[in-house]
Amino acid sequence: MGYFSMPSPKKFNHKYIYVNERKEKLDKIVNNAKRDLGMLPPEEKSYEDRIRGSFAGEESHLKRYKEEGPRFSSKSLIIAIIVCLFVLHYLVTGRWTF
């Protein structure tokens, strides 16, 4: 009954041949230490880091949202207070009805 089963594709697993991960990690640690000591100039940010967030600074409402953070709506606050009151009433009286 092999008519209806679909064969799954082979998984891709590429292993680098000429890469020494240990040496790369050691070089990165040495470069970071030299930057901390001031022997090397500070590392430039990548283009992704420079672009990220640059558009949010131009729009005033996005800038305000970023500085203040998300705000709760009054409806969700009222619902949360009512739920808390119901739970408090149940804990005090032991029944859900008023």
C-alpha positions as CSV (number, residue, x, y, z in Angstrom):
1,M,0.0,0.0,0.0
2,G,2.8,2.4,-0.8
3,Y,0.7,4.3,-3.3
4,F,-0.6,6.9,-0.8
5,S,2.4,7.6,1.4
6,M,4.7,10.5,0.6
7,P,8.4,10.0,1.0
8,S,10.0,12.5,3.3
9,P,12.9,14.6,1.9
10,K,16.4,14.0,3.1
11,K,17.6,16.3,5.8
12,F,20.4,18.7,5.0
13,N,23.3,18.5,7.4
14,H,26.4,20.5,6.2
15,K,29.5,20.2,8.3
16,Y,32.3,22.6,7.7
17,I,35.7,20.9,6.9
18,Y,38.1,23.8,7.3
19,V,36.8,25.5,10.4
20,N,38.4,25.5,13.8
21,E,35.7,26.6,16.2
22,R,38.0,26.6,19.2
23,K,40.5,29.0,17.5
24,E,37.6,31.3,16.5
25,K,36.3,31.4,20.1
26,L,39.8,32.1,21.4
27,D,40.4,34.9,18.9
28,K,37.0,36.5,19.9
29,I,37.9,36.4,23.6
30,V,41.4,37.9,22.9
31,N,39.9,40.7,20.8
32,N,37.2,41.5,23.4
33,A,39.9,41.6,26.1
34,K,42.1,44.0,24.0
35,R,39.1,46.2,23.3
36,D,38.4,46.4,27.1
37,L,42.0,47.4,27.7
38,G,41.9,50.0,25.0
39,M,44.5,48.3,22.8
40,L,42.0,48.1,19.9
41,P,39.4,50.6,18.7
42,P,35.8,49.9,19.7
43,E,34.0,47.4,17.5
44,E,31.7,49.0,15.0
45,K,28.0,48.0,15.1
46,S,26.8,45.8,12.3
47,Y,24.5,47.4,9.8
48,E,21.5,45.5,11.3
49,D,22.1,47.1,14.7
50,R,22.5,50.5,13.1
51,I,19.2,50.2,11.2
52,R,17.2,48.6,14.0
53,G,15.1,51.2,15.7
54,S,16.1,54.1,13.5
55,F,12.6,54.5,12.0
56,A,10.9,54.4,15.4
57,G,12.8,57.5,16.4
58,E,11.4,59.5,13.6
59,E,7.7,59.0,14.5
60,S,6.6,60.7,17.7
61,H,3.9,58.2,18.6
62,L,6.3,55.3,18.1
63,K,9.0,57.1,20.2
64,R,6.4,57.8,23.0
65,Y,5.3,54.1,22.9
66,K,8.9,52.9,23.1
67,E,9.7,55.2,26.1
68,E,6.5,54.7,28.1
69,G,5.9,51.1,27.2
70,P,2.5,49.5,26.6
71,R,-0.5,50.9,28.5
72,F,-3.5,49.0,29.8
73,S,-6.9,49.9,28.6
74,S,-9.5,51.0,31.0
75,K,-11.8,48.1,30.0
76,S,-9.2,45.5,30.9
77,L,-8.5,47.3,34.2
78,I,-12.2,47.3,35.2
79,I,-12.6,43.7,34.3
80,A,-9.5,42.8,36.3
81,I,-10.8,44.7,39.4
82,I,-14.2,42.9,39.1
83,V,-12.6,39.5,38.9
84,C,-10.5,40.3,41.9
85,L,-13.6,41.4,43.8
86,F,-15.4,38.2,43.0
87,V,-12.4,36.1,44.1
88,L,-12.1,38.2,47.3
89,H,-15.8,37.7,48.0
90,Y,-15.5,34.0,47.5
91,L,-12.5,33.8,49.8
92,V,-14.3,35.7,52.6
93,T,-17.8,34.1,52.3
94,G,-17.2,30.8,50.7
95,R,-19.9,31.2,48.0
96,W,-19.9,32.8,44.5
97,T,-23.4,34.5,44.7
98,F,-24.1,37.8,46.4
